[in-house]
Amino acid sequence: MLSARNIAALGFMTFAMYLGAGNLIFPPFLGYQAGDHFLSGMVGFLLTGVGLPALALVMVAIVNGSDNLTAALPRRVATSFWVMVFIVIGPAFIIPRAITVAYQFTFAPFVGDAALPFFSAAFCLAAILFSLYPGKLVDSLGKWLTPVLIVMLTTLGVFAVAFPGGDVVTTAEVYQQNALAEGLTQGYMTMDALGSIGFGWVIFRAIQGMGVTAPKAIAKYTFYAAAMYAVAMALVYIALAYIGSTSADLGSDFSNGGEILTAFTTLHFGVYGTLLLGSVMVLACLTTAIGVTTAGSEFYSRTFTPVSYKASVWATMIASGLVANIGLDQLLAITLPVVVALHPIAIVLLFIAPVRKRLTQGAVMATVITTTVFGCVDALHILGKMPTGLNETLEQSLPLYNFYASWIMPAVVMLVMSLVYSMSKMKARSAEMASVAS
């Protein structure tokens, strides 16, 4: 049985892995656009931006590990899925972006891009040092780095409530029409559910490292970690969104949440605001990079015998540093569609997992393929690559297309049909075996 201190540290570690640069930048801009529709927009955002990732962790606990999410898929398909997940949330997307965002909020305002290679090397080395010892991840993240990060975020939250940056801003048209739906869309677009299935590898390993081996106990502590993450992240999101919604006196024509946070911290802390915001960004990006690197390395070392955990850590961070300095923009153009397409697949696997024993492998593949096809449709829509004529047709005829979630209805219908078909087939087989036996 884990002590209250260890449970708290586990929850802090989970929270820290999710809290990346995007999670700090999205909410202020949502608040800035939502204005006096702040509450409706945030309810929607929290349902999909926090509730969906937390639900994903709970499902990981129910099926006893992230690797069991793909147990119903053919082995090669499952392995290919995980490889793509850890590539795009690792060296091809999340980690290089974390490096560049952390740099933009620290050294870039003073020296431009000149120091990016040196910053990248230091950032990657720090991530490597923490990631090399996954058994101590709860101590390093949960008991040291995250409490420091929480103190900084709490400072921002207190100042946001006590000393807002001005009156409530004018609500943008998109939030005037349907703030709840727009909040749901923006929360979904954080893509944190995809991170959940990856972080499940880390959380299970961390709990086992604390001496817990019984599956039910591991599931229980994973649920605790998910609940603590959800509460902490919701509070952070609300505080940051409130900064955006009350930013009328900070300036106008903000194009992203980073600009809003910079203006807010400069107003209240002057030059020290740059230091505070930069420190928050660096710690948030570092903890996410550590979590992603650890999760990917756990997978590679367990799946591919010749690959050691330490070698995977070094390879992941070296590749991430190179991408951040050489071709991040070009690579993002390629990998972003993959991330967007993988997200629906990850979600549908979460809902397949509890009933996978009642589904034939063919039924599972039919559901996954259907989700993949419509996930690709949503990816083209999100990226603005859908042909104009077809886009107009789909807007009128495909449910949830306007909310970038057209995959949901086809996936649900296919899953239900597959479940009915599989159960009827299994029942017929049981009846046949009974007649043969008699």
N, C-alpha and C positions, 0 to 999 in steps of 0.2 A: 504493500500500500504506500502510495506516495504522500509525502508531507505536503502541507498547504503551501510551503515555500517553493517546493519543486513543481507543484501544479501551477502556481503563479508564474514561475520561470518558463514553464512549457507554454503557457498562454502568451506570455510576452514574446517568446521566440516565434510563435506562429504569427502574431500580429506584425512583428518586424519583417518577416519574410514577405508579407503582402504589401507593406507600406513602401512602395517605390515612388519614383518621381511623378509618374502619371497620377497616382493616387493623391498627391499633394496639389497638383495643378488643375485637375478636372473640377473639384468642388468649388473653388473660388469663382471660376468662370461660369459654372452653373448658377451660383447665387447671383452673380452679376447680371446674367441674362434673365433669371426668374424674377428678380425684384420683389414686389409684394406678393408674388405667387411662390415665394420661397418654400413654404411648408409643403404645398402640394408637389412641387418639383422634387423636394428632398425625400418625401415618402416614396415616390416612384424610384428615385435613384437608390435609396437604401434597400428596397425590395430586391432589385436585381444586382446592384453593385456590392451589397454585403450579404443579403439573404441567400442569393444563388451560390456564391463561393462557400458560405458556411454550410449550406445544404450539401454541397459537393463533398466537403470534409466529413459530414455525418454519414453520407453514403459510402465513402471510403472506409469509415469505421465499421459500418454494417456488413460490408463484404470482406472485412478483415484484410485491407491492404489495397493500394492502388493497382498492383499487378493483377488482382482478381477482377478488376473492372473489364479487362479484355480477355478474361478466361474463356468466354464463349466464342471468341473469334478464332479462325485458323491461326496457328502459331506464327507463320510468316507475316500475316496481316497484322497481328497484334504487335509483333516486334517492330514492323515498319511504322506503325502508328506511334509507338513510344519514341522511336528514333527521331521522327519528324517533330514530335512535341518538344523533345529536349534540345533539338537543334535550333528551332525557331524561338523558344523561350530562353535559350542560352546564348551561344556565341553569334547567332545570326540575327538576333533582335533585341531581347530584353537587356542583356548585360552591356553590349556596346552603347545602347541608348542611355543606360544608367551612367556609364562613364562620361559620356558627352554632356548629359544634363547636369551632373554634379560639377563638371568643369565650367559650364556656362554660368553657374551661380556662385563660383568662387574666383577663379583666376581670369576667366575670359573678359570681364569688364575692365580689367587693368592691363592685361598684356595680349589680348586677342587670342589667336590660336597658337601662338609661339610655344607655349608651355604645355600643350596638350600631350605630346609624347611622354614628357616627364611625369605629368599628372597620371596618365594612363598606367605607366609602369608602377608608380607608387600604389595606385588604387588596386591594380591586379595583384600586386605582391601582398597587400593587406588581406584581400579576399582569399588568396591562396593559403596564407598562414592560418586563417580561421577555418577554412574548408577542409584542410588536411586532417583535422581532428574532429570528425563528426560526432564522436562520443562525448565531446566536451561542448557541443553546440548549444545545449541548454544553458550551460554556464556562461559561455562567451556572449551569446545573443540575449538570452533571457534574463541573466543576472547582471550584465554589465552594459552592453551597448544600448539595449532597448530602454532601460530606465533613464539613461541620459537623454535619449531621443524623446521619451515621454515628457520629461521635465521641460524640454524646449517647446514641444507642442502645447503643453499645458500653459506655458507663458503666453504663447500666441492666442490661445483660446480665451484666457482671462482678459487680455487686452482687447480682444474682439468684442466681448460682452460689455466690459467696463468703459472702454474708450473706442467706440466704433469710428470708422473712417469717414462718417458723414451720414446723410439721410439715405433712405432706401432708394435705390436707383429705379429708373423707368423700366418696366417689364418689356422684354423683347416680344415681338409679335408671335413667335413660335410658342412661347410660354403663356401668352394671353389666350390662345386658342385651346390648349390642352396641356397644362403644366404636368399633370400626373403621367400622361403617356410619354411626354418628352423626357421626363425624369427616368422612367422605366427604360427608355431607349439608351439614354446616356449611361445609366448604370450597367446595362448589358454590354455596352461598348468598352467597358474597362477590361473585359475578357478575363476577369480574375478567376472564373470557374475553371479555365484552362490551367491556371497556376495551381489551383487546388488539387487537381489529380496528380500533379507533379510533386507538390509539397507533401502529399500523403506519404511518399517514400521516406522523407526526412522525419516526419513526425513519428511514424511507426518505429523507425530506427532509434530515435531519441528516447522514446518511451521504453523500448527494450534495453537501451543503454543504462537506464535507471533501475534495471533489475526486474521489470515487469514482463512476464512472458505469456501469461494466460490470455488467449484471444479476447475473451469478454472484458477483462480488465484493460487491455490495450484499447478496445473500442470505447470503453467508458471514459478513459483519459483523453482520447482523441475528441470525443464529444465535448468534454470540458474545455479543451483548447479551442475548439470551434466557437463555443459560446463566448469565451473571453475575447477571442479575436473579433467577433461580431459586435460586441458591446464597445470595445475600445475603438474599432474602426468607425463605427457609427458616430461616436462622440467627436472624433477627429473630423469626419466629413461635415458634420453639422456646424462645427466651429469655423472651419475653413469656408464653407458656403456662406455663412453669416458675414464673414469678412467681405466677400464679394457682393452680397446683397446690400450692404451698408457702406458702399464705397463711392457715394456720389461726390464727395469732396476730395477724393484722391486723384481724380483726373477723368478723362473720357477716352472713348475709343480704344479700350483695352482689347487686345486680340487673343490673349490667353491668360490662364490663372497665374502663371509665373510673374507677369507684369503687375498683376493686382497685389500679390504677396510682397513683391519688391517695394511697391509704393507704400503699402501698409507698414512694413517693418521700418522703412526709411522715415516715415512720419513719426513713429513712436520711439525709435531707437537711434535715429541718425545713422552715422557711419557704422555703429555697432549692429544696426539692423541687417546690413549686408553680411556681417560676420555670423549673426544668428541664423539667418535664412540659409546661408551657404553651409553652415554646420548641419542644419536639419537635412538639407538636400544630400550632402555627402553621406551622412549616417543612414538615411533612408535608402539611398541607392546602394550603399555597401551591404546592408543587411539583405536586401533583395538579391544582389549578386551572389552572396554567400549561400542563400537558400537555394537558388536555381542551380548553382554549381554543385552543391552537395547532392541535390536530388538527381541531377543528370549523372553524376559520377556513381551514385548508388546503383542506378539502373544499368549503366554500362558494365560495371564490375561484376554484377550479378548475372547479366545476360550473356556477355561475351567473355569466355574464360581467359583468353590471352591478355585482356585489358585489366590492369590493376586500378584500384580506386585512386591512388595518388597520381598515377600517370594521367588519368582522366581529368583530375582537377587541374593539373598543370596545362594540359592540352586545351581545355575549355577556356581558361583565363588568358592564355597566350593568344589563342585565336580571337577572343573577344577584344583584347587590346589592339590587335592588328586591324580588325574590322573597324573599330572606333576611330582609328587614325587614317585608314586608307580608303575605305569605300562604304561608309555607313549609309549614306543617302541612296546610293545605287542598290545596295543590298536590301534596304528597307522597301524599296519599290517592288522587289521580288518576293520578299518574305511576308510582307503585310497581308497580301491576299491569302497566303497559306495559313497565317494565324487566324484570320477571319473565317476561313473555311473549316479549320480544325475545331474551333470553339463549339459549333453545334454538334459535331461528332462526340466531343468530350461530354457534353450535356446528355445526349441521348444514351451514351454508354452508362451514365450514372443511373438512368431509369431502367435500363435493360438489366443491370447487374442483379437486383433483388429477385427478378423473375427468370433469370437466364436458364435455370434448371428446367423450366417449363417450355423453353423454346428450343427448336432444332437449330443447328448451326446455320442452315440455309435461311431460316426465318430471321435470325440475328443479322446475317449479311444483307438480307433484303432491306431491313430497317436502316442499317448503317449506310448502304448505298443510296437509298432514298434521301437520307439526311445529307449525305455528301453532295448530291446533285443540287438540292435546293440551297445548301450552304454556299455552294459556288455561285449560285444566282445572287444570293445576298452579298457575297463578297464583291461581285461585279457592280452591284448597286451602290454599296458603301464607297467603293473606290471611284465611282462615276464613270465606269467603263461600259455600262449597259447601253446598247444602241437606243437612240431616242424613241423610235417608233415602238420597239419592243418594251421599253421602259414604261411608256404611256399605257400600253395594253396590260402589262403586269400590275400597274398601279390600280387599275380598275377591276381586274379579275382575280388577282392572287391575294388571299387573306394575309394580313400582317406584313405585306411587302413594304409598305411605307414606313414600317418600324424596323426594317432590316431583320425580320424574323419570319420570313415566309416558309422556312423549313419546319416550323413547329407543327402546323396542321398536317402536312403530308407524313411527317415522322410519327405523329401520334396515331394517325389512321393506319399506317403500315404496321406499327407496333401492335395495335389492337388486333388487326387482321392476322398478323403472324402468331399472336398468342392464341387466338381462337383456333387457327389452323393446326398449330403444334399440339394443342391440348386434345383436339379431336383425333389427330393422328396417333397420339400416344394412347388415347382411350381405345381406339380401334385395335392397336397393337396388343394392348393388355387383354382385350376381349378374345383376340385370335389365339394368344398364348393360353388363355384359360380354357378355350375350346379344345386345343391340342392336348392339354394336360388331362382333360376329362375323357 
